[in-house]
Amino acid sequence: MTTNDTRVLRAELLSFEDDPGEGDTPAEGSVRHFEDGVLWIENGRIRAMDDYTRLAPELPEGVEILDHRDKLVMPGFIDSHVHYVQLEIMASYGRQLLDWLNEYTFPEECRFAEREHAEALADAFLDEMLRVGTTTAQVFCSSHPVSVDAFFTASQRRGLCMIAGKVLMDRHAPEALTDDTLGGIRDSERLIADWHGRERLGYSVTPRFAPTSTREQLDAAGGLLRNDPSLWLQTHLAENTGELDWVAELFPGSRDYLAVYEQSGLVGPRSTFAHGIHLDQAMRGRLADRGANLAFCPSSNLFLGSGLFDRLAAREAGLNVTYASDVGGGTDLSGLATLKTAYQVGQLRDQPLTAWQGFYGLTLGNARALSLDERIGRLAPGMEADFVVLDPHATPLLARRTSRCRTLGETLFALMMLGDDRTVAETWAGGRCQHRRDG
């Protein structure tokens, strides 16, 4: 082996080993932190992580050490729910969910029937994700198979760990977006065969939400999951009160919105339900019993006026909560922006988010909920080398604030509230630096 296969960074290192709890200080044993640490990478994986004085004598002779001692390195950020095909309709003015879908989303997604457009947007989306430190996401494509092929091709070319799927819709959408009930399933089967488990890629079965799928299509999607339990499932649940009323009209035989999905076998340990704002505690308990997770999309929930997510009610039910940008309903792809808005939503519910809980959620917490924690989400030997290099001095204001911080918790909170894309000095995925901030 040559030193070309090896990368070594010297920096402040932070990684979570477990849920830190809701307290102002993290639970014992939940955090690994080295003020002057070394991250040793070989062949796309982490070989070692330790204090510099302990690990330096073991490093290969003559290896170059990238000196980031004024930076903070932590695992790459994970986004549990995002629509790459909505990138160019971010910041479209003033509609709540159902009107927003009809006026902006559906017309935009029609464009992804064209391969050239899908390929251009897949690359642009991944550029943006890496620029904000996100190395893994669970992604909605459009209903066109070519949109999925384009996304996975771009992700594979960069060596990224990504989960994605073709949207299934066989009603209540423009003809250019709807698929034949079983034709959409056949398209999904082809995409699964081509992409699921290929290098670092995985497939997520993707009915958009209950109103745009017939019972027959939902049942067929459940059949895909039964045939291959390694697949993921992503959809939407209880985002908007108008949506709840519509679901009740369309599925009068189901006792509630969640039951629509339960009856088709779509609720399981690899299922992500975006939003979940308007749920009662019994529904949260049913989700928890099956090991499913809710994707908390705070900036989208505020932008579309959908409501305030009750994070602590979900925790009390034992339900996994993940953090997500949503986009285009969300206002920022940045995980730091997601945490800032999650804190603000929490303040309105008298349940403010600590920096410990936030950064755990954005890394190991999201990895666990997505069944990816054996591969990513921690800085530890054997893990895939996805990480972000954060600069606490990236802007004059952030530098002023962090210069006053006396604890790691204070610094993390400042990053969470004042950080943005400029805070991301580098983003590494698969052991390679894939983004470096200009200047």
C-alpha positions in Angstrom: 0.0 0.0 0.0 1.2 3.5 -0.8 0.6 6.7 1.0 -1.7 7.6 -2.0 -4.3 5.2 -0.4 -4.0 7.0 2.9 -5.4 10.3 4.2 -4.7 11.7 7.6 -6.4 14.7 9.2 -5.4 16.4 12.4 -8.3 18.4 13.9 -10.7 18.6 16.7 -12.9 15.5 16.3 -16.4 14.9 17.5 -18.6 11.8 17.1 -21.6 10.4 18.9 -21.7 6.9 20.3 -25.3 7.0 21.5 -28.3 9.3 22.1 -27.0 12.1 24.4 -30.4 12.7 26.0 -32.2 15.9 26.4 -30.0 17.4 29.1 -27.7 20.4 28.8 -24.7 18.0 29.1 -24.6 14.7 27.1 -25.2 11.4 28.7 -22.1 9.6 29.9 -20.4 7.6 27.1 -22.6 9.2 24.3 -19.8 11.4 22.9 -16.2 10.9 21.7 -14.3 14.1 21.5 -10.6 14.9 20.9 -9.5 18.5 21.1 -6.4 17.5 19.1 -7.2 14.3 17.3 -6.2 12.3 14.2 -8.6 10.8 11.7 -6.7 8.1 9.7 -8.4 7.0 6.4 -7.5 4.1 4.2 -9.3 3.0 1.0 -12.4 5.0 1.7 -12.8 3.8 5.3 -11.7 5.0 8.7 -8.8 3.0 10.0 -8.3 4.9 13.3 -9.5 7.9 15.3 -7.7 8.9 18.5 -5.8 11.7 20.3 -2.9 12.9 18.2 -0.2 12.1 20.8 -1.4 8.5 21.0 -1.9 7.8 17.3 0.9 9.8 15.7 3.6 7.2 16.4 1.5 4.6 14.5 1.0 6.7 11.3 2.9 5.6 8.1 6.3 7.1 7.8 6.2 10.2 5.6 2.5 10.4 5.3 1.1 13.9 4.7 -1.0 15.2 7.6 -3.7 17.7 6.7 -3.6 20.2 9.4 -7.1 21.4 10.4 -6.4 22.1 14.1 -8.6 25.2 13.9 -11.5 23.2 12.6 -14.0 20.7 13.9 -14.5 17.4 12.1 -17.7 15.3 12.6 -19.5 12.7 10.6 -21.1 13.8 7.3 -24.7 15.1 7.7 -27.6 12.9 6.8 -30.9 14.3 5.3 -33.7 11.8 5.8 -36.3 13.4 3.4 -35.6 15.6 0.4 -37.0 16.1 -3.2 -34.1 16.6 -5.6 -36.6 17.4 -8.4 -37.9 20.4 -6.6 -34.5 22.2 -6.3 -35.5 25.0 -8.7 -38.9 25.8 -7.1 -37.5 26.6 -3.7 -38.7 30.0 -2.5 -41.9 29.9 -4.6 -44.3 32.3 -3.0 -47.2 31.8 -0.7 -49.1 28.5 -0.9 -50.0 25.8 1.6 -49.4 22.2 0.8 -52.1 21.1 -1.7 -52.2 24.4 -3.7 -48.4 24.4 -3.6 -48.3 20.9 -5.1 -50.7 21.8 -7.9 -49.2 25.2 -8.8 -45.5 24.6 -8.4 -44.5 21.0 -7.7 -46.4 19.1 -10.3 -45.6 21.4 -13.3 -41.9 21.3 -12.2 -41.7 17.6 -11.9 -43.1 17.2 -15.5 -39.7 18.5 -16.7 -37.9 15.3 -15.5 -39.3 13.2 -18.3 -36.3 14.6 -20.2 -33.0 12.8 -19.5 -30.8 15.9 -20.1 -32.8 18.0 -17.6 -32.8 15.2 -15.0 -29.0 14.7 -15.4 -28.3 18.4 -15.0 -30.5 18.8 -11.9 -29.1 15.6 -10.3 -25.6 17.1 -10.6 -26.6 20.5 -9.4 -28.5 19.0 -6.4 -25.5 16.9 -5.3 -23.2 19.9 -5.7 -25.4 21.8 -3.3 -25.7 18.9 -0.8 -21.9 18.5 -0.6 -21.5 22.2 -0.3 -23.6 22.2 2.9 -21.9 19.1 4.3 -24.6 16.5 3.5 -23.1 13.2 2.4 -26.2 11.0 2.5 -29.9 11.6 1.8 -33.1 9.7 1.3 -34.4 11.3 -1.9 -37.6 11.6 -3.8 -37.1 11.6 -7.6 -40.1 12.2 -9.9 -42.5 9.6 -11.3 -40.2 9.2 -14.4 -37.8 6.3 -14.2 -35.2 8.4 -16.0 -35.1 10.8 -13.1 -34.0 7.9 -10.8 -31.4 6.6 -13.3 -30.0 10.1 -13.5 -29.8 10.6 -9.8 -28.2 7.2 -9.1 -25.7 7.6 -11.9 -24.6 11.0 -10.6 -24.3 9.6 -7.0 -22.4 6.5 -8.1 -19.9 8.6 -10.1 -19.1 10.5 -6.9 -19.1 7.4 -4.7 -21.9 8.6 -2.5 -24.1 6.7 -0.1 -27.6 7.6 -1.3 -31.1 6.2 -1.0 -33.7 7.2 -3.6 -36.8 6.1 -5.4 -39.3 6.7 -8.2 -42.5 8.4 -7.1 -45.6 6.3 -7.5 -48.8 8.2 -8.4 -51.7 6.7 -10.3 -54.3 9.3 -9.6 -55.0 13.0 -8.7 -52.0 14.4 -10.5 -51.3 15.6 -14.1 -51.4 12.9 -16.8 -47.7 13.6 -17.5 -46.9 12.5 -14.0 -49.3 9.7 -13.2 -48.3 6.1 -13.9 -50.3 3.0 -14.6 -51.1 1.2 -11.3 -49.0 -1.8 -12.1 -46.7 -0.1 -14.6 -45.3 2.1 -11.9 -44.5 -1.1 -9.9 -42.8 -2.7 -12.9 -40.7 0.4 -13.3 -39.8 0.3 -9.6 -38.8 -3.4 -10.0 -36.5 -2.6 -12.9 -34.9 0.3 -10.9 -34.5 -1.9 -7.9 -32.7 -4.6 -10.0 -30.4 -2.0 -11.5 -29.5 0.1 -8.5 -30.4 -1.4 -5.1 -27.3 -2.5 -3.3 -25.0 -1.3 -6.1 -21.9 0.1 -4.5 -23.2 2.6 -1.9 -26.7 3.0 -3.3 -30.1 1.8 -2.0 -33.7 1.9 -3.2 -36.6 3.4 -1.4 -40.1 2.5 -2.5 -41.8 5.9 -2.9 -45.6 6.3 -3.0 -45.9 10.1 -2.9 -48.7 10.1 -0.3 -52.0 8.3 0.1 -54.2 10.7 -2.0 -52.2 10.2 -5.2 -52.2 6.4 -5.0 -55.1 4.0 -5.3 -55.4 1.2 -2.8 -54.2 -1.2 -5.5 -51.0 0.7 -5.9 -50.3 1.0 -2.2 -50.9 -2.8 -1.8 -48.5 -3.4 -4.7 -45.9 -1.2 -3.1 -46.3 -3.2 0.1 -45.6 -6.4 -2.0 -42.3 -4.9 -3.1 -41.3 -4.5 0.6 -42.4 -8.1 1.5 -40.4 -9.5 -1.4 -37.2 -7.7 -0.3 -37.0 -6.5 3.3 -33.7 -4.7 2.6 -35.6 -2.0 0.7 -36.6 1.3 2.2 -40.0 3.0 2.1 -40.6 6.8 2.0 -43.8 8.7 1.9 -45.7 11.6 3.6 -48.0 11.5 6.5 -50.2 14.0 8.3 -48.5 17.2 7.1 -51.5 19.4 6.6 -55.0 19.5 8.0 -56.6 19.8 4.6 -54.6 16.7 3.6 -56.1 14.8 6.5 -59.6 15.6 5.4 -58.9 14.5 1.9 -57.4 11.2 3.0 -60.5 10.6 5.1 -62.7 11.1 2.1 -60.6 8.9 -0.2 -60.2 6.0 2.3 -63.5 5.9 4.3 -62.8 2.3 5.4 -59.5 3.3 7.2 -59.8 4.5 10.8 -57.1 7.2 10.3 -54.4 8.3 7.9 -51.7 6.0 9.3 -54.1 3.0 8.9 -54.1 3.6 5.2 -50.4 2.7 5.1 -50.7 0.0 7.7 -53.3 -1.9 5.7 -51.0 -2.0 2.7 -48.0 -3.2 4.7 -46.0 0.0 4.4 -45.1 0.6 8.0 -41.9 -1.1 9.2 -38.4 -0.5 10.6 -37.1 0.9 7.3 -40.1 3.3 6.7 -39.8 7.0 6.8 -42.9 9.2 7.1 -42.2 12.8 6.3 -43.7 15.5 8.6 -46.2 13.6 11.0 -47.3 16.9 12.5 -51.0 16.1 13.0 -50.8 12.7 14.8 -52.3 11.6 18.2 -50.2 9.7 20.7 -51.8 6.4 19.8 -50.7 6.8 16.2 -47.2 7.7 17.3 -47.2 4.6 19.4 -48.2 2.4 16.4 -45.3 3.9 14.4 -42.9 3.3 17.2 -44.0 -0.3 17.7 -43.1 -1.1 14.1 -39.8 0.7 14.3 -40.7 3.4 11.7 -39.4 7.0 11.8 -40.8 10.5 11.3 -38.8 13.0 9.3 -39.0 16.4 11.0 -38.8 19.0 8.3 -39.0 22.3 10.3 -38.3 24.9 7.6 -40.8 23.3 5.3 -43.4 23.1 8.1 -43.1 26.8 8.8 -42.8 27.9 5.1 -46.0 26.0 4.1 -47.8 26.9 7.3 -48.3 23.2 8.0 -47.9 23.3 11.8 -45.4 22.8 14.7 -44.0 19.3 15.1 -44.2 17.9 18.6 -40.8 16.4 19.0 -41.0 15.4 22.6 -44.4 13.7 22.1 -42.7 11.5 19.5 -39.8 10.8 21.9 -42.2 9.9 24.7 -43.8 7.4 22.4 -40.4 5.8 21.7 -40.6 7.0 18.1 -37.5 7.7 16.0 -37.3 11.3 14.8 -35.0 12.2 12.0 -34.1 15.6 10.6 -34.7 16.7 7.0 -34.6 19.7 4.7 -37.6 18.6 2.5 -36.9 21.0 -0.3 -38.5 22.5 -2.3 -41.0 23.2 0.5 -38.1 23.7 2.8 -36.0 26.9 2.6 -32.5 25.5 2.9 -30.6 22.3 2.1 -28.2 22.9 5.0 -28.4 20.6 8.0 -27.2 23.5 10.1 -30.2 25.5 8.9 -32.5 22.6 9.6 -31.3 22.4 13.2 -31.6 26.1 13.7 -35.3 26.0 12.6 -35.9 22.9 14.6 -34.7 24.8 17.7 -37.1 27.7 16.8 -40.0 25.4 16.4 -39.1 23.7 19.7 -39.1 27.1 21.4 -42.7 27.7 20.3 -43.6 24.3 21.9 -41.5 24.9 25.1 -39.2 22.1 24.0 -36.0 23.7 22.7 -33.5 21.5 20.9 -30.1 21.2 22.5 -27.0 21.3 20.3 -26.1 17.8 21.5 -29.5 16.4 20.5 -29.4 18.3 17.2 -26.0 17.1 16.0 -26.6 13.6 17.2 -29.8 13.6 15.1 -28.1 14.9 12.0 -25.4 12.2 12.2 -25.8 8.9 14.2 -29.4 9.5 15.0 -30.4 9.7 11.3 -28.1 6.8 10.4 -29.7 4.6 13.0 -33.3 5.5 12.0 -32.4 4.7 8.4 -30.6 1.4 9.3 -27.3 2.8 8.0 -25.5 3.0 11.3 -23.2 0.1 10.6 -21.8 2.0 7.7 -22.0 5.8 8.4 -22.9 8.3 11.1 -19.9 7.8 13.4 -16.1 8.4 13.2 -14.9 4.9 14.1 -12.6 2.2 12.7 -14.2 0.3 9.8 -16.9 3.0 9.1 -17.1 4.5 5.6 -15.2 7.8 5.6 -17.9 10.4 5.2 -17.3 13.5 7.3 -17.5 17.2 7.3 -14.9 19.8 8.3 -16.5 22.8 10.0 -14.9 26.2 10.5 -16.0 27.9 13.7 -14.4 31.1 12.3 -16.0 31.0 8.9 -17.6 34.5 9.2 -16.7 37.5 11.2 -19.8 37.2 13.3 -19.4 33.4 13.9 -15.7 34.0 14.8 -16.7 36.7 17.4 -19.3 34.4 18.9 -17.2 31.3 19.1 -14.2 33.2 20.5 -16.4 33.7 23.6 -17.4 30.1 23.9 -15.9 28.2 26.8 -17.4 24.8 26.3 -17.9 22.5 23.3 -21.6 22.6 23.9 -21.6 26.4 23.5 -19.6 26.2 20.3 -21.9 23.6 18.8 -24.9 25.8 19.6 -23.3 28.8 18.0 -22.6 26.7 14.9 -26.2 25.5 14.9 -27.6 29.0 15.1 -25.1 31.1 13.1 -23.6 28.5 10.7 -24.4 28.2 7.0 -22.7 26.9 3.8 -19.6 29.1 4.5 -19.1 27.1 7.8 -18.4 24.0 5.7 -14.7 24.1 4.9 -14.6 20.6 3.4 -17.0 17.7 2.7 -15.5 14.2 2.4 -17.4 11.2 1.1 -15.9 7.7 0.5 -12.6 8.9 1.7 -12.3 11.7 -0.9 -12.6 15.4 -0.5 -15.6 16.2 -2.7 -16.1 19.9 -1.7 -13.7 22.5 -0.6 -14.9 26.0 0.2 -13.4 28.7 -2.0 -11.2 31.2 -0.1 
